[in-house]
Structure formats: structure tokens, C-alpha cells
Amino acid sequence: MNNAPQGNKLAILHALNQGGFISGQLLATQLGISRAAISKHIKSLQEMGIDIFSLNGKGYCLNESLPLLNPQNIVASLQRLSCQNSVEVQPIIDSTNSELMRRIQQGEALDSGQVLVAEMQQAGRGRRGRVWQSPFGANLYYSYYWRLDDGLQAAMGVSIAVGLAVYDAIEALYGLSVELKWPNDIYLNGRKLAGVLVELEGQVEGPCHLVIGIGINLQMPENASKGIDQPWTDLASHTHSLDKNVLVAQLTHSLAQRLSLYEKSGLTAMVEQWNKVNAFANEMVTLSTGMRTWRGICEGIDPQGGIVLRQDGELKSYYGGEISLRKDEA
């Protein structure tokens, strides 16, 4: 797998991201390297799927600006929202969730609400062991650490609160109303826009550590989408005002609010809200654990966050993060 741009490659990308053409000579002078080295770096960036074109006499230009992360801009956006969370930015990582879990397992003291974001993941993970497509700069790769003092059982409905936080952030910024698919997906116009992966470490009783991973498609290049096995969409297809730094801040603010509410009153205030944006409301669906399969009409979620199916006139709830829910095509 290609490495993400770092050092001079990243500097070239930031220069190109200012917009318009920039000459190879100017880049070489700014970075103190040869024109040949610039040419080599540009070729390597193009091989990563970044759309750069060159024109004799003018230099290089990005086909579309990449929504790159900028720590100072994130901090400024957080301050505007009066949000105190700390956000760490990495250019490249195996997986933002894996990194936070490692820190927890190594006994590192993390502040609840600590956020880690990256420009590229080399081993991005979805649910049930799937690969999460993570090309450089194209999407949001985001993880949020949260400490819950009431034990693992209390964390059962967290993915419901997280889905609503993603809904809140996208509606606040873009005026778009997404739909939520139980337990962990965010849909827009019937296509997958984002996914959530909540991982836990801790005791049944006593404090537990949650790492909440969120991946949102922002500007997915076609060549990176070949590995996606379901209809998908990205935010760039629906809005032109895409600023990844503002999105990081808004998502962090929305999560902090939803998790605070969850800590105080569980899902009490959220069940009805979630059911209004249920992507599969009143549809015939199939639930599968890989070993067993159930079919029924999707009625939404119950007060504990389980999915409710109407089967032969009876309502039955199902729980568990390893269950797959699909619209029934039969």
C-alpha cells in the first residue's frame, strides 16, 4: 500500500491546495530541493489517487481542492462552539480507533472527550472485520474517547446516541437530513454516507473506556470506491461548502452534547428522535448474525436501543453489535 504524503510531499500538497497553478521551480525553491525531486513527489501523489495535472509553462494544479485538516482551524472552530475537547491530528495512521485502544491498553491517561483524526488510514476498520476505505485526504477518519463510569452494560445504547450526533452535525452544517440504519450506519438518499464503530474496554461493573470511531465520506475518488460493496455517497455530492476542520469541530460538539445527555438519562429522550429518521422504517428487513437469520417489518428501536421487528403480528427486539441488518430484497 502507498504511504500517505509526509514531509515534502505533504508540503507540496498544502501549496497546491491554495488553488491555481504553482510552478515546479517555485516549489523547488520553497522546499530547498531539486526540480527532479518535485517531479518525483508529484508522480507519487498522483499514484495515490490525488488528481494533479501539469501544464507546460504554468506548473502544477490540483483538479479539486482537498479538504485537508488544519489543527489551528479546528481549534478556532471549537472555540466558536465553546467546545473544550482536545483534538489531535495525524497525517497517517493504521486506524484512529486502533491507536486510541492501544493507548488505553497501555494505561495511558486519556481525557474523556479526546479526539484523534487522520488524513489517511492504512488499516481502517468497519464493523464485523470489514475494511473501511481510507484514501488520503478524501474522507473524515475520526475517533472519540469517552469514559463511562457505569460499566459495560450502560454502554449498550451508545451507538444510537452517536448516530444522532452525526445527524445533528450534518444538519447543522449543511441542512441535510440523513437517515440512520441500525445499529451503526448513516444514509443519505438511500446510500451509505458514514459508519460508526464503537469499541469497548473495561469491566461489567465499574469504569469502562469507549472508543467511538466515525468515518464520513467527504470527497471519495472513484478509484478508491471499487472496494465498497454497497451503494454509497459523499458529502461533496450534496454540498459545496465543505470544510473538514469545521466538520471535525461540529461533530465533536454534537457528540459531547449527545453523550452528556446519554449519561444523564440514557436513551429516554432519543428513542422517538431516532425512530423518526429510521432508514428502514416499516420495510421488510433481514437480520443476520452469520449463523442465524430473521425476517420481519422494521418497527424502529426499543427503549434499550435494540431493533424491533414485527414478526407474525408480534413485536420482538434484537440486540448486539455483530448483527447485520439489510433491506429484504426477496
C-alpha positions, 0 to 999 in steps of 0.5 A, spaced: 500 500 500 502 507 498 504 511 504 500 517 505 504 524 503 509 526 509 514 531 509 515 534 502 510 531 499 505 533 504 508 540 503 507 540 496 500 538 497 498 544 502 501 549 496 497 546 491 491 546 495 491 554 495 488 553 488 491 555 481 497 553 478 504 553 482 510 552 478 515 546 479 521 551 480 517 555 485 516 549 489 523 547 488 525 553 491 520 553 497 522 546 499 530 547 498 530 541 493 531 539 486 526 540 480 527 532 479 525 531 486 518 535 485 517 531 479 518 525 483 513 527 489 508 529 484 508 522 480 507 519 487 501 523 489 498 522 483 499 514 484 495 515 490 489 517 487 490 525 488 488 528 481 494 533 479 495 535 472 501 539 469 501 544 464 507 546 460 509 553 462 504 554 468 506 548 473 502 544 477 494 544 479 490 540 483 483 538 479 479 539 486 481 542 492 482 537 498 479 538 504 485 537 508 485 538 516 488 544 519 489 543 527 489 551 528 482 551 524 479 546 528 481 549 534 478 556 532 472 552 530 471 549 537 472 555 540 466 558 536 462 552 539 465 553 546 467 546 545 473 544 550 475 537 547 482 536 545 483 534 538 489 531 535 491 530 528 495 525 524 497 525 517 497 517 517 495 512 521 493 504 521 486 506 524 484 512 529 480 507 533 486 502 533 491 507 536 486 510 541 485 502 544 492 501 544 493 507 548 488 505 553 491 498 553 497 501 555 494 505 561 495 511 558 491 517 561 486 519 556 481 525 557 474 523 556 472 527 550 479 526 546 479 526 539 484 523 534 483 524 526 487 522 520 488 524 513 489 517 511 488 510 514 492 504 512 488 499 516 481 502 517 476 498 520 468 497 519 464 493 523 464 485 523 472 485 520 470 489 514 475 494 511 473 501 511 476 505 505 481 510 507 484 514 501 488 520 503 485 526 504 478 524 501 474 522 507 473 524 515 477 518 519 475 520 526 475 517 533 472 519 540 474 517 547 469 517 552 469 514 559 463 511 562 463 510 569 457 505 569 460 499 566 459 495 560 452 494 560 450 502 560 454 502 554 449 498 550 445 504 547 451 508 545 451 507 538 444 510 537 446 516 541 452 517 536 448 516 530 444 522 532 450 526 533 452 525 526 445 527 524 445 533 528 452 535 525 450 534 518 444 538 519 447 543 522 452 544 517 449 543 511 441 542 512 441 535 510 437 530 513 440 523 513 437 517 515 440 512 520 440 504 519 441 500 525 445 499 529 451 503 526 450 506 519 448 513 516 444 514 509 443 519 505 438 518 499 438 511 500 446 510 500 451 509 505 454 516 507 458 514 514 459 508 519 460 508 526 464 503 530 464 503 537 469 499 541 469 497 548 474 496 554 473 495 561 469 491 566 461 489 567 461 493 573 465 499 574 469 504 569 469 502 562 473 506 556 469 507 549 472 508 543 467 511 538 470 511 531 466 515 525 468 515 518 464 520 513 465 520 506 467 527 504 470 527 497 471 519 495 475 518 488 472 513 484 478 509 484 478 508 491 470 506 491 471 499 487 472 496 494 465 498 497 460 493 496 454 497 497 451 503 494 454 509 497 455 517 497 459 523 499 458 529 502 461 533 496 455 530 492 450 534 496 454 540 498 459 545 496 461 548 502 465 543 505 470 544 510 473 538 514 476 542 520 469 545 521 466 538 520 471 535 525 469 541 530 461 540 529 461 533 530 465 533 536 460 538 539 454 534 537 457 528 540 459 531 547 452 534 547 449 527 545 453 523 550 452 528 556 445 527 555 446 519 554 449 519 561 444 523 564 438 519 562 440 514 557 436 513 551 429 516 554 429 522 550 432 519 543 428 513 542 422 517 538 428 522 535 431 516 532 425 512 530 423 518 526 429 518 521 429 510 521 432 508 514 428 502 514 422 504 517 416 499 516 420 495 510 421 488 510 428 487 513 433 481 514 437 480 520 443 476 520 448 474 525 452 469 520 449 463 523 442 465 524 437 469 520 430 473 521 425 476 517 420 481 519 417 489 518 422 494 521 418 497 527 424 502 529 428 501 536 426 499 543 427 503 549 434 499 550 436 501 543 435 494 540 431 493 533 424 491 533 421 487 528 414 485 527 414 478 526 407 474 525 403 480 528 408 480 534 413 485 536 420 482 538 427 486 539 434 484 537 440 486 540 448 486 539 453 489 535 455 483 530 448 483 527 447 485 520 441 488 518 439 489 510 433 491 506 429 484 504 430 484 497 426 477 496 
